[in-house]
Amino acid sequence: MAKINIVDQNNTKVGDFELAPEVFEVEIMPEILNHVVRAQRASVRQGTHATKNRALKTGGGRKPWRQKGTGRARAGSVRSPLWRGGATTFGPQPRDYSFKVNKKVRKLALRMALSSRASEEKLTVVNAINLDEIKTKAFAAIAEKLGMTKTLIVAKNADKNLELSARNMPHIKVIEADKLNVYDVLLYPQLVMLEAAAQDVQERLK
């Protein structure tokens, strides 16, 4: 079982964290990661785009001219898709883009994403980040000591001081352990997990 350092918010080693191989040493299969990320992104699409078909267009109830004898093509409505100002044929309609991904596949993909960060040595475990007040400047000093650039921070529970202090920092996101997902792990090159959150995630994914 591999070990990585546990550091404090000053980036000083305070212990070791054992990485479970079934969570942090999983073979990475890009097709599974791609499938889960597409499903996650598809589920947040609104799908509210729409065009008007003939049933939704107003007007056009009267036949523009008689069927025969005018020398012109037959026409039944000025709202025909062939006419300027007419309806749209086969245009987009409101729909649900989401598709199902099995729970086991989602968990496997998350293990793969975490394994990717561990193998790249982009995973840092911090015993705790303590902020006495909501202050971006104080958090920025901690982030600099920990070498945070584009970073995802995982906390076990909601921490108002941490979340609001980090909110104005570009490229840094704080997320709770039970909301950890494949897309965010892959989006942020650096992963910082608070020790309690790392233990919780590891136990849940074993």
Residue frames as a rotation matrix with the C-alpha (Angstrom) as fourth column:
MET 1
0.580 0.815 0.000 0.00
0.815 -0.580 0.000 0.00
0.000 0.000 -1.000 0.00
ALA 2
-0.236 -0.695 0.679 1.54
0.677 -0.619 -0.399 3.29
0.697 0.365 0.617 -1.13
LYS 3
0.246 0.245 -0.938 1.92
0.882 -0.458 0.112 6.21
-0.402 -0.854 -0.329 1.22
ILE 4
0.010 -0.276 0.961 1.96
0.542 -0.806 -0.237 9.96
0.840 0.524 0.142 0.66
ASN 5
-0.866 -0.428 -0.260 2.77
0.453 -0.450 -0.769 12.75
0.212 -0.784 0.584 3.06
ILE 6
0.458 0.884 -0.091 0.12
0.837 -0.394 0.381 14.47
0.301 -0.250 -0.920 5.14
VAL 7
-0.674 -0.693 0.256 1.02
0.586 -0.712 -0.386 18.16
0.450 -0.110 0.886 5.42
ASP 8
-0.100 0.625 -0.775 -0.42
0.760 -0.455 -0.465 21.04
-0.643 -0.635 -0.429 7.40
GLN 9
0.806 0.544 0.232 -1.56
0.562 -0.582 -0.587 24.33
-0.184 0.604 -0.776 5.91
ASN 10
0.600 -0.697 -0.393 2.04
-0.571 -0.717 0.400 25.58
-0.561 -0.016 -0.828 6.07
ASN 11
0.748 -0.229 -0.623 3.13
-0.451 0.514 -0.730 22.63
0.488 0.827 0.281 3.88
THR 12
-0.352 -0.820 0.452 5.02
-0.922 0.220 -0.319 20.95
0.162 -0.529 -0.833 6.72
LYS 13
-0.256 0.235 -0.938 4.87
-0.177 0.942 0.284 17.17
0.950 0.239 -0.200 6.93
VAL 14
-0.238 0.249 0.939 2.83
-0.967 -0.149 -0.206 15.96
0.089 -0.957 0.277 9.90
GLY 15
-0.013 0.236 0.972 2.26
-0.416 0.882 -0.220 12.29
-0.909 -0.407 0.087 9.00
ASP 16
-0.945 -0.262 -0.194 1.62
-0.295 0.434 0.851 9.69
-0.138 0.862 -0.488 6.33
PHE 17
0.098 0.995 0.009 -1.55
-0.789 0.083 -0.608 8.71
-0.606 0.052 0.794 4.50
GLU 18
-0.703 -0.323 0.634 -1.93
0.007 0.888 0.460 5.19
-0.711 0.328 -0.622 3.15
LEU 19
-0.269 0.569 -0.777 -3.46
-0.941 -0.329 0.086 5.09
-0.207 0.754 0.623 -0.32
ALA 20
0.116 0.398 0.910 -5.65
-0.170 0.911 -0.377 2.03
-0.979 -0.111 0.173 -0.86
PRO 21
-0.843 -0.537 -0.011 -4.57
-0.109 0.152 0.982 0.42
-0.526 0.830 -0.187 -4.16
GLU 22
-0.456 0.743 0.490 -8.19
0.868 0.493 0.059 -0.42
-0.198 0.452 -0.870 -5.06
VAL 23
0.641 0.672 -0.371 -8.95
0.583 -0.741 -0.333 3.33
-0.498 -0.003 -0.867 -5.06
PHE 24
0.670 -0.434 -0.603 -5.71
-0.424 -0.890 0.169 5.09
-0.610 0.142 -0.780 -6.02
GLU 25
-0.508 -0.860 -0.045 -3.93
-0.546 0.281 0.790 2.49
-0.666 0.426 -0.612 -8.17
VAL 26
0.309 0.738 0.600 -6.65
0.180 0.574 -0.799 1.53
-0.934 0.355 0.044 -10.65
GLU 27
-0.627 -0.484 0.610 -5.88
0.653 0.101 0.751 0.94
-0.425 0.869 0.253 -14.32
ILE 28
-0.295 0.480 -0.826 -7.09
-0.258 -0.873 -0.414 3.97
-0.920 0.091 0.381 -16.29
MET 29
-0.464 0.264 0.846 -9.43
0.824 0.480 0.302 3.32
-0.326 0.837 -0.440 -19.22
PRO 30
-0.947 -0.012 -0.321 -10.09
-0.054 -0.979 0.195 6.57
-0.317 0.203 0.927 -21.13
GLU 31
-0.686 0.726 -0.037 -13.29
0.037 0.086 0.996 5.26
0.726 0.682 -0.086 -22.74
ILE 32
-0.042 0.669 -0.742 -14.95
0.929 0.300 0.218 4.83
0.368 -0.680 -0.634 -19.33
LEU 33
-0.518 -0.203 -0.831 -13.84
0.589 -0.790 -0.174 8.27
-0.621 -0.579 0.528 -18.15
ASN 34
-0.989 0.135 -0.062 -15.15
-0.135 -0.641 0.756 9.77
0.063 0.756 0.652 -21.39
HIS 35
-0.423 0.880 -0.215 -18.50
0.447 0.409 0.795 7.99
0.788 0.240 -0.567 -21.04
VAL 36
-0.007 0.405 -0.914 -19.04
0.999 -0.036 -0.024 9.18
-0.043 -0.914 -0.404 -17.45
VAL 37
-0.718 -0.296 -0.630 -17.96
0.316 -0.945 0.083 12.76
-0.620 -0.140 0.772 -18.17
ARG 38
-0.898 0.431 0.084 -20.30
-0.059 -0.310 0.949 12.95
0.435 0.848 0.304 -21.18
ALA 39
-0.134 0.885 -0.445 -23.16
0.738 0.389 0.552 11.67
0.662 -0.254 -0.705 -19.03
GLN 40
-0.188 0.001 -0.982 -22.40
0.882 -0.439 -0.170 14.22
-0.432 -0.898 0.082 -16.32
ARG 41
-0.902 -0.191 -0.387 -22.23
0.026 -0.919 0.393 17.10
-0.431 0.345 0.834 -18.79
ALA 42
-0.743 0.667 0.048 -25.36
0.154 0.101 0.983 15.95
0.651 0.738 -0.178 -20.62
SER 43
-0.184 0.718 -0.672 -27.37
0.943 0.322 0.085 15.85
0.277 -0.618 -0.736 -17.40
VAL 44
-0.301 0.034 -0.953 -26.90
0.566 -0.798 -0.207 19.60
-0.767 -0.602 0.221 -16.83
ARG 45
-0.971 0.028 0.236 -27.99
0.193 -0.486 0.852 20.63
0.139 0.873 0.467 -20.34
GLN 46
-0.620 0.775 -0.123 -31.26
-0.408 -0.452 -0.793 22.54
-0.670 -0.442 0.597 -20.16
GLY 47
-0.844 0.273 0.461 -32.63
0.513 0.662 0.547 21.26
-0.155 0.698 -0.699 -23.44
THR 48
-0.060 0.869 -0.491 -35.08
0.448 -0.416 -0.791 24.17
-0.892 -0.268 -0.364 -23.63
HIS 49
-0.776 -0.267 -0.571 -34.26
-0.350 -0.572 0.742 25.20
-0.525 0.776 0.350 -27.21
ALA 50
-0.130 0.815 0.565 -37.26
0.586 0.523 -0.619 25.11
-0.800 0.251 -0.545 -29.56
THR 51
-0.977 0.005 -0.213 -38.49
-0.172 -0.606 0.777 26.21
-0.125 0.796 0.592 -32.97
LYS 52
-0.204 0.979 0.006 -42.09
-0.549 -0.110 -0.829 26.70
-0.811 -0.173 0.560 -34.09
ASN 53
-0.872 0.055 0.487 -43.67
0.385 0.691 0.612 24.06
-0.303 0.721 -0.623 -36.25
ARG 54
-0.729 0.609 0.313 -46.87
0.069 -0.390 0.918 24.58
0.681 0.691 0.242 -38.25
ALA 55
0.102 0.809 -0.579 -49.03
0.786 0.292 0.546 23.81
0.610 -0.510 -0.606 -35.22
LEU 56
-0.013 -0.202 -0.979 -47.36
0.901 -0.427 0.076 26.60
-0.433 -0.882 0.187 -33.20
LYS 57
-0.925 -0.344 0.162 -47.34
0.378 -0.786 0.489 29.28
-0.041 0.513 0.857 -35.88
THR 58
-0.155 0.892 -0.424 -50.18
0.287 -0.370 -0.883 31.82
-0.945 -0.259 -0.199 -35.83
GLY 59
0.023 0.272 -0.962 -52.02
-0.766 -0.614 -0.192 32.78
-0.643 0.741 0.194 -39.00
GLY 60
-0.816 -0.421 -0.397 -52.15
-0.574 0.512 0.639 30.92
-0.066 0.749 -0.659 -42.24
GLY 61
-0.476 0.696 0.537 -55.69
0.038 0.627 -0.778 29.67
-0.878 -0.350 -0.325 -41.78
ARG 62
0.596 0.717 -0.361 -56.89
-0.300 -0.218 -0.929 30.94
-0.745 0.662 0.085 -45.15
LYS 63
0.233 -0.472 0.851 -55.81
0.812 0.576 0.097 29.37
-0.535 0.668 0.517 -48.40
PRO 64
-0.463 -0.511 -0.724 -53.73
0.163 -0.852 0.498 32.06
-0.871 0.113 0.478 -50.22
TRP 65
-0.403 0.390 -0.828 -55.35
-0.886 -0.395 0.245 31.43
-0.231 0.832 0.505 -53.61
ARG 66
0.634 0.763 0.127 -57.57
-0.696 0.634 -0.338 28.87
-0.339 0.126 0.932 -55.29
GLN 67
0.283 -0.518 0.807 -56.19
-0.002 0.841 0.541 25.45
-0.959 -0.155 0.237 -56.07
LYS 68
-0.169 -0.286 0.943 -56.39
0.857 0.430 0.284 25.62
-0.487 0.856 0.172 -59.88
GLY 69
0.538 0.536 0.651 -56.39
0.839 -0.413 -0.355 28.12
0.079 0.737 -0.672 -62.66
THR 70
0.886 -0.206 -0.416 -53.90
-0.044 -0.929 0.367 30.72
-0.462 -0.307 -0.832 -61.40
GLY 71
0.728 -0.677 -0.106 -50.77
-0.057 0.094 -0.994 29.31
0.683 0.730 0.030 -63.01
ARG 72
-0.035 -0.735 0.677 -49.04
-0.900 -0.271 -0.342 29.31
0.435 -0.622 -0.652 -59.64
ALA 73
-0.714 -0.291 -0.637 -48.02
-0.036 0.923 -0.382 26.37
0.699 -0.251 -0.670 -57.51
ARG 74
0.344 0.874 -0.344 -50.58
0.315 0.238 0.919 24.95
0.885 -0.425 -0.193 -55.12
ALA 75
-0.793 -0.553 0.255 -50.48
-0.046 -0.363 -0.931 26.59
0.608 -0.750 0.263 -51.67
GLY 76
0.068 0.853 -0.517 -52.56
0.631 0.365 0.685 25.87
0.773 -0.373 -0.513 -48.60
SER 77
0.802 0.155 -0.577 -51.06
0.582 -0.424 0.694 28.25
-0.137 -0.892 -0.430 -46.04
VAL 78
0.660 -0.598 0.455 -48.76
-0.220 -0.733 -0.644 31.27
0.718 0.325 -0.615 -45.84
ARG 79
0.454 -0.489 0.744 -47.18
-0.858 -0.014 0.514 29.54
-0.241 -0.872 -0.426 -42.83
SER 80
0.981 -0.168 -0.095 -45.80
0.114 0.900 -0.420 26.69
0.156 0.402 0.902 -44.94
PRO 81
0.473 -0.876 -0.101 -42.13
0.333 0.072 0.940 25.90
-0.816 -0.478 0.326 -44.20
LEU 82
-0.055 -0.484 0.873 -41.43
0.994 0.059 0.095 26.81
-0.097 0.873 0.478 -47.84
TRP 83
0.538 0.380 0.752 -42.59
0.519 -0.853 0.059 30.40
0.664 0.359 -0.656 -47.32
ARG 84
-0.623 -0.677 0.392 -40.78
0.178 -0.610 -0.772 33.35
0.762 -0.411 0.501 -45.77
GLY 85
-0.518 0.408 0.751 -42.06
-0.820 -0.488 -0.300 33.70
0.244 -0.771 0.588 -42.21
GLY 86
0.399 0.704 -0.588 -43.30
-0.525 0.701 0.483 30.13
0.752 0.116 0.649 -42.26
ALA 87
0.884 0.006 0.467 -42.80
-0.413 0.475 0.777 27.29
-0.217 -0.880 0.423 -39.81
THR 88
-0.180 -0.977 -0.117 -39.61
-0.984 0.177 0.031 25.27
-0.009 0.121 -0.993 -39.31
THR 89
0.735 0.399 -0.549 -39.45
-0.473 0.881 0.009 21.64
0.487 0.253 0.836 -40.37
PHE 90
0.662 -0.429 -0.615 -37.75
0.541 0.841 -0.005 19.17
0.519 -0.329 0.789 -38.03
GLY 91
0.101 -0.605 0.790 -36.30
-0.392 -0.754 -0.527 21.96
0.914 -0.256 -0.313 -35.87
PRO 92
-0.795 -0.473 -0.381 -35.00
0.157 0.447 -0.881 21.37
0.586 -0.760 -0.281 -32.32
GLN 93
0.340 0.919 0.201 -37.58
-0.208 -0.135 0.969 20.75
0.917 -0.371 0.145 -29.62
PRO 94
0.125 -0.283 0.951 -37.30
-0.982 -0.169 0.079 20.62
0.139 -0.944 -0.299 -25.80
ARG 95
0.615 0.022 -0.788 -35.69
-0.112 0.992 -0.060 17.34
0.780 0.125 0.613 -24.75
ASP 96
0.802 -0.376 0.464 -33.82
-0.462 0.102 0.881 15.61
-0.379 -0.921 -0.092 -21.96
TYR 97
0.424 -0.726 -0.541 -30.20
-0.695 0.122 -0.709 14.92
0.581 0.677 -0.453 -22.91
SER 98
-0.099 -0.531 0.841 -29.33
-0.957 0.283 0.066 12.82
-0.273 -0.799 -0.536 -19.86
PHE 99
0.392 0.202 -0.897 -28.59
-0.465 0.885 -0.004 9.13
0.794 0.419 0.441 -20.11
LYS 100
0.919 0.109 0.379 -28.09
-0.390 0.379 0.839 6.49
-0.053 -0.919 0.391 -17.48
VAL 101
-0.066 -0.934 -0.350 -24.70
-0.540 0.329 -0.775 5.30
0.839 0.138 -0.526 -16.28
ASN 102
0.561 0.301 -0.771 -24.58
0.335 0.769 0.544 2.36
0.757 -0.563 0.331 -13.91
LYS 103
0.926 -0.139 0.350 -23.53
-0.371 -0.496 0.785 3.13
0.065 -0.857 -0.511 -10.35
LYS 104
0.635 -0.724 0.270 -20.62
0.434 0.623 0.651 0.67
-0.639 -0.296 0.710 -10.53
VAL 105
0.267 -0.521 0.810 -19.30
0.911 -0.137 -0.389 2.36
0.313 0.842 0.438 -13.67
ARG 106
0.707 0.038 0.707 -19.52
-0.055 -0.993 0.109 5.82
0.705 -0.115 -0.699 -12.03
LYS 107
0.889 -0.386 0.247 -17.58
-0.260 0.020 0.965 4.58
-0.378 -0.922 -0.083 -9.00
LEU 108
0.446 -0.746 0.495 -14.99
0.783 0.593 0.189 2.91
-0.434 0.303 0.848 -11.21
ALA 109
0.401 -0.259 0.879 -14.52
0.627 -0.622 -0.469 6.12
0.668 0.739 -0.087 -13.21
LEU 110
0.854 -0.078 0.514 -14.01
-0.373 -0.781 0.501 8.12
0.362 -0.619 -0.697 -10.01
ARG 111
0.725 -0.642 0.250 -11.39
0.173 0.521 0.836 5.61
-0.667 -0.563 0.488 -8.85
MET 112
0.328 -0.590 0.737 -9.66
0.944 0.190 -0.269 6.01
0.019 0.785 0.620 -12.22
ALA 113
0.609 -0.046 0.792 -9.70
0.180 -0.964 -0.195 9.82
0.773 0.261 -0.578 -11.96
LEU 114
0.887 -0.284 0.363 -8.23
-0.442 -0.296 0.847 9.69
-0.133 -0.912 -0.389 -8.45
SER 115
0.577 -0.696 0.427 -5.63
0.537 0.717 0.444 7.14
-0.615 -0.027 0.788 -9.57
SER 116
0.485 -0.358 0.798 -4.65
0.727 -0.342 -0.595 9.48
0.486 0.869 0.094 -12.39
ARG 117
0.724 -0.187 0.665 -3.95
-0.353 -0.928 0.123 12.33
0.593 -0.324 -0.737 -9.95
ALA 118
0.815 -0.429 0.389 -2.07
-0.259 0.331 0.908 10.02
-0.518 -0.841 0.158 -7.58
SER 119
0.524 -0.629 0.574 0.13
0.774 0.633 -0.014 8.59
-0.354 0.452 0.819 -10.35
GLU 120
0.402 -0.335 0.852 0.94
0.536 -0.668 -0.516 12.10
0.742 0.664 -0.089 -11.59
GLU 121
-0.415 -0.502 -0.759 1.86
0.907 -0.164 -0.388 13.13
0.071 -0.849 0.523 -8.02
LYS 122
-0.671 0.297 0.680 -0.79
-0.039 -0.929 0.368 15.83
0.741 0.220 0.634 -8.20
LEU 123
0.471 0.820 -0.326 -2.56
0.278 0.213 0.937 14.64
0.837 -0.531 -0.128 -5.05
THR 124
-0.682 -0.626 0.378 -1.93
-0.148 -0.389 -0.909 16.43
0.716 -0.676 0.173 -1.75
VAL 125
0.273 0.730 -0.626 -3.42
0.643 0.345 0.684 15.46
0.715 -0.589 -0.375 1.61
VAL 126
-0.528 -0.353 0.772 -3.70
-0.238 -0.811 -0.534 18.29
0.815 -0.466 0.344 4.15
ASN 127
-0.792 0.217 -0.571 -4.60
0.585 0.538 -0.607 17.58
0.175 -0.815 -0.552 7.76
ALA 128
0.255 0.903 -0.347 -6.81
0.901 -0.352 -0.255 20.70
-0.352 -0.247 -0.903 7.95
ILE 129
-0.606 -0.311 0.732 -7.23
0.525 -0.848 0.074 24.22
0.598 0.429 0.677 6.63
ASN 130
0.034 0.573 -0.819 -8.32
0.982 -0.173 -0.081 26.48
-0.188 -0.801 -0.568 9.46
LEU 131
-0.610 -0.115 0.784 -9.55
0.369 -0.917 0.152 30.00
0.701 0.382 0.602 8.80
ASP 132
-0.738 0.283 -0.612 -10.78
0.584 -0.186 -0.790 32.13
-0.337 -0.941 -0.028 11.71
GLU 133
-0.012 0.727 -0.687 -12.74
-0.109 -0.684 -0.722 34.41
-0.994 0.066 0.087 9.40
ILE 134
0.597 0.260 0.759 -13.89
0.713 0.263 -0.650 34.76
-0.368 0.929 -0.029 5.81
LYS 135
0.532 -0.518 -0.670 -10.86
-0.411 -0.849 0.331 36.40
-0.740 0.100 -0.665 4.26
THR 136
0.992 -0.120 0.043 -9.54
0.092 0.435 -0.896 35.75
0.089 0.892 0.443 0.76
LYS 137
0.417 -0.893 0.170 -6.13
-0.713 -0.438 -0.548 37.21
0.564 0.108 -0.819 1.62
ALA 138
0.039 -0.372 0.927 -5.65
-0.879 0.430 0.209 34.69
-0.476 -0.823 -0.310 4.44
PHE 139
0.696 0.272 0.664 -6.63
0.009 0.922 -0.387 31.81
-0.718 0.275 0.640 2.18
ALA 140
0.919 -0.372 -0.132 -4.39
-0.204 -0.162 -0.966 33.08
0.338 0.914 -0.224 -0.62
ALA 141
0.125 -0.908 0.400 -1.39
-0.984 -0.166 -0.067 32.90
0.127 -0.385 -0.914 1.73
ILE 142
0.104 -0.009 0.995 -2.22
-0.451 0.891 0.055 29.26
-0.887 -0.454 0.088 2.53
ALA 143
0.918 0.313 0.245 -2.76
0.078 0.462 -0.884 28.46
-0.390 0.830 0.399 -1.15
GLU 144
0.645 -0.743 -0.177 0.64
-0.635 -0.394 -0.664 29.91
0.424 0.541 -0.726 -2.01
LYS 145
-0.124 -0.705 0.698 2.39
-0.939 0.312 0.148 27.80
-0.322 -0.637 -0.700 0.65
LEU 146
0.137 0.263 0.955 0.67
-0.101 0.963 -0.251 24.67
-0.985 -0.063 0.159 -0.67
GLY 147
-0.814 -0.567 -0.126 1.54
-0.139 -0.021 0.990 25.55
-0.564 0.823 -0.061 -4.25
MET 148
-0.016 0.901 0.434 -2.07
0.598 0.356 -0.718 25.70
-0.801 0.248 -0.544 -5.42
THR 149
-0.947 -0.146 -0.287 -2.64
-0.143 -0.607 0.782 26.83
-0.288 0.782 0.553 -9.00
LYS 150
-0.217 0.909 -0.355 -5.68
-0.815 0.032 0.579 25.28
0.538 0.415 0.734 -10.71
THR 151
-0.945 -0.318 -0.077 -6.85
-0.176 0.691 -0.701 23.20
0.277 -0.649 -0.709 -7.78
LEU 152
0.178 0.967 -0.181 -9.82
-0.261 0.224 0.939 21.23
0.949 -0.120 0.292 -6.53
ILE 153
-0.794 -0.377 0.477 -10.08
-0.529 0.041 -0.848 21.19
0.300 -0.925 -0.232 -2.73
VAL 154
-0.025 0.772 -0.635 -12.11
0.013 0.635 0.772 18.38
1.000 0.011 -0.026 -1.17
ALA 155
-0.711 -0.096 0.697 -13.48
-0.663 -0.241 -0.709 18.88
0.236 -0.966 0.108 2.36
LYS 156
-0.907 0.379 -0.183 -15.49
0.409 0.897 -0.168 16.29
0.100 -0.228 -0.969 4.28
ASN 157
0.056 0.946 -0.318 -18.20
0.947 -0.151 -0.283 18.72
-0.316 -0.285 -0.905 5.36
ALA 158
0.504 0.213 0.837 -19.31
0.563 -0.816 -0.132 22.20
0.655 0.538 -0.531 4.38
ASP 159
-0.128 -0.600 -0.790 -16.89
0.913 -0.382 0.142 24.83
-0.387 -0.703 0.597 5.68
LYS 160
0.791 0.595 0.143 -18.31
0.604 -0.718 -0.346 28.30
-0.103 0.360 -0.927 5.19
ASN 161
0.595 -0.624 -0.506 -15.08
-0.241 -0.739 0.629 30.14
-0.767 -0.252 -0.591 5.98
LEU 162
-0.421 -0.797 0.433 -13.08
0.170 0.400 0.901 28.01
-0.891 0.453 -0.032 3.55
GLU 163
-0.051 0.486 0.873 -15.68
0.955 0.278 -0.099 28.06
-0.291 0.829 -0.478 0.76
LEU 164
0.881 0.473 0.013 -16.27
0.461 -0.850 -0.253 31.82
-0.108 0.229 -0.967 0.86
SER 165
0.412 -0.813 -0.412 -12.60
-0.257 -0.537 0.804 32.68
-0.875 -0.225 -0.430 1.29
ALA 166
-0.537 -0.655 0.532 -11.69
0.265 0.468 0.843 30.59
-0.801 0.594 -0.078 -1.76
ARG 167
0.358 0.824 0.439 -14.61
0.676 0.096 -0.731 31.75
-0.644 0.558 -0.523 -3.88
ASN 168
0.889 -0.018 -0.457 -12.80
-0.236 -0.874 -0.425 34.81
-0.392 0.485 -0.782 -5.25
MET 169
-0.152 -0.984 0.098 -9.66
-0.434 0.155 0.887 32.84
-0.888 0.092 -0.450 -6.06
PRO 170
0.397 0.297 -0.868 -9.50
-0.917 0.096 -0.386 32.11
-0.031 0.950 0.311 -9.79
HIS 171
0.057 -0.339 -0.939 -9.10
-0.559 0.768 -0.312 28.44
0.827 0.543 -0.146 -10.73
ILE 172
-0.957 -0.292 0.005 -9.73
-0.172 0.549 -0.818 27.13
0.236 -0.783 -0.575 -7.20
LYS 173
0.011 0.996 -0.084 -12.88
-0.579 0.075 0.812 25.23
0.815 0.039 0.578 -6.27
VAL 174
-0.830 -0.158 0.536 -13.98
-0.548 0.409 -0.729 23.77
-0.104 -0.899 -0.426 -2.92
ILE 175
-0.030 0.809 -0.587 -16.26
-0.618 0.447 0.647 20.74
0.786 0.382 0.486 -2.95
GLU 176
0.169 0.169 0.971 -17.64
-0.929 0.357 0.100 18.42
-0.330 -0.919 0.218 -0.29
ALA 177
-0.737 -0.614 0.282 -16.50
-0.520 0.782 0.343 14.79
-0.432 0.106 -0.896 -0.28
ASP 178
-0.294 0.687 0.664 -19.95
0.351 0.724 -0.594 13.36
-0.889 0.059 -0.454 -1.00
LYS 179
0.760 0.549 -0.348 -20.20
-0.089 -0.442 -0.893 15.60
-0.643 0.710 -0.287 -4.11
LEU 180
-0.273 -0.944 -0.185 -16.83
-0.483 -0.032 0.875 14.57
-0.832 0.328 -0.448 -5.55
ASN 181
0.762 0.598 0.249 -17.20
-0.030 0.416 -0.909 13.73
-0.647 0.685 0.335 -9.22
VAL 182
0.234 -0.689 0.686 -15.13
0.835 0.504 0.220 12.63
-0.498 0.521 0.693 -12.21
TYR 183
0.579 0.043 0.814 -15.53
0.662 -0.608 -0.438 15.84
0.476 0.793 -0.381 -14.22
ASP 184
0.933 -0.208 0.294 -14.18
-0.321 -0.852 0.415 18.13
0.164 -0.481 -0.861 -11.49
VAL 185
0.561 -0.770 0.302 -11.25
0.087 0.419 0.904 15.82
-0.823 -0.481 0.302 -10.68
LEU 186
0.126 -0.509 0.852 -10.22
0.946 0.321 0.052 15.77
-0.299 0.799 0.522 -14.35
LEU 187
0.744 0.240 0.624 -10.89
0.488 -0.832 -0.262 19.48
0.457 0.500 -0.736 -14.87
TYR 188
0.815 -0.459 0.353 -8.50
-0.576 -0.705 0.414 20.59
0.058 -0.541 -0.839 -12.11
PRO 189
0.340 -0.755 -0.561 -4.91
-0.244 0.505 -0.828 19.35
0.908 0.419 -0.013 -12.59
GLN 190
-0.764 -0.639 0.082 -4.18
-0.207 0.123 -0.971 19.52
0.610 -0.759 -0.227 -8.85
LEU 191
0.347 0.876 -0.335 -6.21
0.065 0.333 0.941 17.74
0.936 -0.348 0.058 -6.18
VAL 192
-0.765 -0.499 0.407 -5.99
-0.353 -0.203 -0.913 18.76
0.539 -0.842 -0.021 -2.51
MET 193
0.225 0.834 -0.503 -7.93
0.129 0.487 0.864 16.59
0.966 -0.260 0.002 -0.08
LEU 194
-0.009 -0.140 0.990 -8.36
-0.940 -0.338 -0.056 17.34
0.342 -0.931 -0.128 3.60
GLU 195
-0.861 -0.509 -0.020 -7.41
-0.477 0.819 -0.318 14.26
0.178 -0.265 -0.948 5.62
ALA 196
-0.501 0.744 0.441 -10.93
-0.221 0.383 -0.897 13.55
-0.837 -0.547 -0.027 6.86
ALA 197
0.430 0.655 -0.622 -12.29
-0.757 -0.115 -0.643 13.86
-0.493 0.747 0.446 3.33
ALA 198
-0.243 -0.621 -0.745 -9.58
-0.889 0.449 -0.084 11.57
0.387 0.642 -0.661 1.92
GLN 199
-0.936 -0.072 0.343 -10.44
-0.253 0.817 -0.518 8.90
-0.243 -0.572 -0.783 4.50
ASP 200
-0.094 0.991 0.095 -14.15
-0.329 0.059 -0.942 9.26
-0.939 -0.120 0.321 3.79
VAL 201
0.381 0.199 -0.903 -13.71
-0.916 -0.051 -0.398 9.02
-0.125 0.979 0.163 -0.01
GLN 202
-0.572 -0.708 -0.413 -11.34
-0.740 0.663 -0.110 6.07
0.352 0.243 -0.904 0.30
GLU 203
-0.801 0.335 0.497 -13.73
-0.151 0.690 -0.708 4.11
-0.580 -0.642 -0.502 2.54
ARG 204
0.175 0.960 -0.220 -16.66
-0.465 -0.117 -0.878 4.85
-0.868 0.256 0.425 0.25
LEU 205
0.452 -0.018 -0.892 -14.90
-0.892 0.021 -0.452 3.74
0.027 1.000 -0.006 -2.93
LYS 206
-0.601 -0.708 0.371 -13.22
-0.727 0.677 0.115 0.58
-0.333 -0.200 -0.922 -1.61
